[in-house]
Structures are given as structure tokens and as C-alpha cells.
Amino acid sequence: MSILNWFVGNEDPSPRRGQPRRRVVPIWRRRGALIALAVVMLVAAAGGGMWTWNNGLIGRAADQAKWNLIALSGKLGFTVEDVLVVGRSQTTREELMKAVRLARGAPILAYDLEEARRRIEALPWIGSASVERMLPDTILLSVVERQPLALWQSQGRFSLIDQMGKVILNQSIEQFSDLLVVVGEDAPKNAAALLDILQTQPQLMDLAKSAVRVGQRRWNVRLRGDIDVRLPAERAAAAWSRLAEYESRHGILSRDVKVLDLRLPDRLIVRKTPNGPEIKIPPERET
């Protein structure tokens, strides 16, 4: 039977009204259980060596003995009853259940932790995971999910990418429509650095809608109002800071402009249309 209540504990084992409470001895305090567990652990530890010796008769017999002891541990109470999950946010319960592949009552010592970890880390949202036994009856999953950074537009399709520029999802991403859209073949791997720059000026960051990677060297940032900001390949953070200063002092973004070219370090070039005449504003003549 599948573990359907794996995020919660077992039902309250309190006695019925009028009946005396039975004293429960924890399974791990029973002498027989401890002895069986110790034997099973020793057998399992040796499994990679002596028991696989030449894949011969001794190895097969020892392997059978190992599984017999694991089965015995299950009868003594070392079985899976709960799965606890730490760190899950975006990953659905159903996705995790399929990756965990556990059934209630299965011997907990037979569960392959490493294989489970690999299956869980193959899920779209999972960056890393650890899987542990909490004897006698609980499996603990600790997951670190990938953080969504931006939407990558490529060949007319949108994909959600993380801080490393790796695709998380390319379907059902409507809830992330407020993220910055980046365009360009090498845009994903450079998106985190761009976001670091944009976030230095929060008042401008709130206006940024998309960014196009140009020549695998620099960015054009599209602001609300369809204003293109052309950043330089080098010292882009300084240029972005200069734009914030222009906006603070002169309200440049509220004027009838379509292109703000910051590629020259000593001036701002303004165009009222994408291909219109340039208006150069040197620092000493800012108006």
C-alpha cells in the first residue's frame, strides 16, 4: 500500500476510554531488535566485499542471508511508516511520491538511499537532495529547490531558467510572467550577472521588462514605455548607475525618447525614434 500520509505522523495511539493505557516499549530498546539490527548492519556493510566475492556460491549464499536478515528486521518493526520532507516548495507531492518509490511496511534497511537521491535530483525543481533513515520507521528527505531567475525566449518559446542559466520548465510557467525576459543564445548563462547589475538601481529595475544579448558581449534592456537602454560591454554597472542619476536629476525617462545609448562612458546619446538623429548629452551640459 502506498504511503498516502507521508507528510504527517501516524494517528493518535491513545487507548480507548475506560481501558488502561498499555506501556509501550520502543522497538529500538528491545534487546532482540538491537541484536538483529546490529547483525543486519554488519551484513550490509560487508555486502560490497566478501559477499560479492567472485560472484560464486559463497557470494550468493551470503547475499541470500543478508536479505533474510533484512526481512527479519522488518518483522521486528524496522519498516517504513512515514516519509518526512524538508525544503519542498514548488515540487508537487505527486512528483516526489513517484521518485521516492516507497510502500508502507517495507523493510527500511532494504531501501536504497543513493538510488532514491538520484531519482529525486532528476526532478525539474530539485537542485540537490539527501535521503536518510531515521530508525526505526521514518525516511527523511531534505531537498534544495532551484530558484527561478528569468524567462528565456528562444525561437518563439519561453523557458524558466535558474541562477545557473539552466532550464527548469518550459511549460506551465504563467505564474512567472513577471520575471525579466532575456533573449539570445548565451543569454541564460549571463542572466544572473545582468540581474545583479539591474538590482543595484531598484527604481530602474522595476521598469525593466526584457533584455536582449547583443553579439555575446553586452545587453540592450527594454524598459516600460518601449525605451531601449543600450549598455556597454564593459562597466555596465557604472552605466546603469549613470542612467539612474540622469533619471533622478532630469526625469529623462518621462521625455519622448525611445533609445538611451550609454555605451560611451562620458555622455548619454538620446534618440526619439529607434533610427532617428542622435542627441548627445555630455555630463557638463546635462539638461
N, C-alpha and C positions, 0 to 999 in steps of 0.2 A: 504494500500500500504506500502511495506517495506521501511525503511529508507535507501536509497541507497547512499546518500551523507552525511553520518553521521559524517565524519571526516572533512567536510568543511562547511562553512556557507551557507546561502541562496544566491540566485542570487541578483545582484545589483538592488535595488528597485528604482533607479533614474527615473525621468519622461521622457517621450518621448520628442524629440526635438520640440521646439515650444510651448510646453504646460507648464503652470505654475506649479511649484513644490507644491504639496499639503502638508500642515502642518500635520504631523503625531503626534498624542498624544499617548505616550507609554501606553500600556494596563494597567500597574500597577499604573498609575496616574489617571485613571478614577475612579470616586467615586463609581459607581455601581460595578465595578470589585473588588475594595478593600473591599467593604461591603460583596460581595458574597464570596470572598476568606476568609475573617475573619470568616464568618459563617461556611464555609466548614471545615476550620481548627479546629474550636471548635467542630464541629460534629465529625470529625475524631478522635480528642483527646479523646472524650468521648466514642468512639466506643468500647473500651475494657472493659467498666464498665456498665453504665446504659443501653446501647443498647443491650447488651447480657444478660440482667437480666432474669435469669431463662428460657432463650430461649422461652419466651412467646410471646403473641400478641404484647405487648409494644415493646419488643426487635425487632420483625420482622418489625413492622411499622417504628421504628426508623432507622433500617438498610436500609429500602427502602428509607426513607427520606435522609439518608446520600448519597446514590448513586444518588438520584435525584439532590442533591446539587452539587455533583461532576460532573454530566452531565452538569449542568448549568455553572459550572466553565469552562468546555470545550467550551461552546458556547461563553463565554466571552473572550476566547483567551488563556486560560491556557491549551494548548495542546502541545504535544511533536513535535518539529520540527527538533531538532538536538541532536546528541549524541557526546560529546567530550570525547576523550580517552587520558589519560596521562600515560606514562610508558610502553607502548607496544613496544616490540621488536621482540620476537620470536613467540608470539601468532598471528595467522593469523586473518585477518579481518572477514573471514567467520566464524571461530570458535566463535569469540566474538558476532557476529550478532545472531548466534543460541542461545547463552547463554542469551543475553540481552532480546530477545523476545519483541521487540517494533515495533509499527506501527506508522507511521506519522499521526498526527491528533488525537491520543488517548489522553484522559484527563490525564494530567501529575500528578494530585493528586491521580489518581487511581493506579498508578504504584507502585508495591510492591518492595521497595528498598532492604529489607532484603532477600527476595527470590532471587532477581537478584544477590545480592552479593554471596549467596551460590552457585548459578549456575556458576558464573564466577570463583569462587575459586575452583570449581571442574575441571576446565580445566587443562591439563597437566603442562603447563608452569607457571601457576599463583600461587604465594606463598600467597599473600593477596590482597584484593581489597576493595575499598569503592565506594559506589554509592550514588550520591547526586542529588537533584533537584536544578537547577538554574532557578528560576522562571523569566519569565512566561513560557518558552518553551524549556528548554535545560536540558538534563541529563548528568551529569559529572561522568565518570568512571576513577578512579585512581587505577592503578594496579602496583604491585611489582612482577616482574617475578623471578623465581628461577634461580640461577646461576649454569651453568654446571661445574662440578668439575673433573670428571674422567669417564672412561668407566669401567664397572664392567663385567667381564667374569665369567659366571656361567653355567655349563652344556652345554658348547659349544655355548652359546648365549651371546650377548653383550647388555648391557643396559646403558643408560646415567644416571648418578646419580648427585645429587646436593650436596651442602655443608653439609647437614644433613644426607647424605647417602641414601636419598630416590630416587627411580627411577622416572625419568622424562619421558623418552621414551625408548622403546626397538625396535623401527622401524624407518627407515629413519634417521639414525644418522651418515651417511657417512661424513658429514661436520665436525664432531667432532673427526675424526680419529687420530688427532694429540695429543689428550689428553692422559694422562697416563692411562694404563690399569691395574686394580687391580683385583686380584684373591683370592678367599677364602670366606667362608661363612660369616665371620664377617668383611670382607674387606671394605664394603661400610661405615659402621659406624666409622671405623678407618682411612678412606682415608684422611679426612681433616687434621688430626694430622700429617699423613705422609707427605702430601704436604707441610705443614708448615715447617717441617724439611728439606725436599729436597730443598725448595726455599731459604734456608739460604746460599746455595752454588750454585749460578746461573750457574757456569761453569760445575758443575756436573749435575744439574737439566736438562740442555739442552741435556744431554746424556741419561737420564733415559727413558726407553721405557715401562717398566711394573714393577709390584711389586706383589709378592706372600706372602700372610699372612701364617705364619708358626705356627701351634699349638695355634692359637688365642693369641699369645704372642708377636711375632716380625715379621720383614719383610725381605725378600730377594728381592733386587732390581736388575733388569736386565738392564744393560747399552748397548749402541750400541757396536757392536763387540761381542755380546753374552757373556758379562762379568757379572757374578753374584756377587753382593756385599751382604754379609750376615751381617745384622745389629743386634746388641744385643737387648734384650727385654727392657733393661734399659739404659739410657744415649745414646740413638740412635743419638741424635743431636750431641753429642760430638764425636761419632764415625764417623759420616758423615763429620764433620769438620776435623777430622784426615785424612780421605781419601783425602780431598781437599788439605791438606798440603802435603801429600805424592805425589800427582799428581803434585803440583806446584814445589816441590823440586827435584823430581826424575822421573817424567813422567811415573809413574807406569802403567797407562792405555795403553800406547803405546807399552808395552812389551808383550811378548807371554804368556798371563795369561788368565785363564778362571774363576777363583774363587778368590775373595778377602774377607777373613774372618776377620771381625772386632769385633767379639764377645768378645775377650779378651781385657781388657782396656789398657794393656801395650805393645801390639805387633800387628803386621799385619801378618796374615797367608795367603800365596800365593800358589795357585795350578795352574799348567799349563794345567791340564785336570780336569774335574769335580771330578774324583775319584783318581787322581794322588797323589804322595807324597807331603807332606807339606813342604813349605819353610817358616820358622819363621823369621820375621824381627823385632827384638826388637828396641825400639827407639834409644838406644845408638849405634846401629850398622846399621843404615839406609844406604843403598847403592843404 
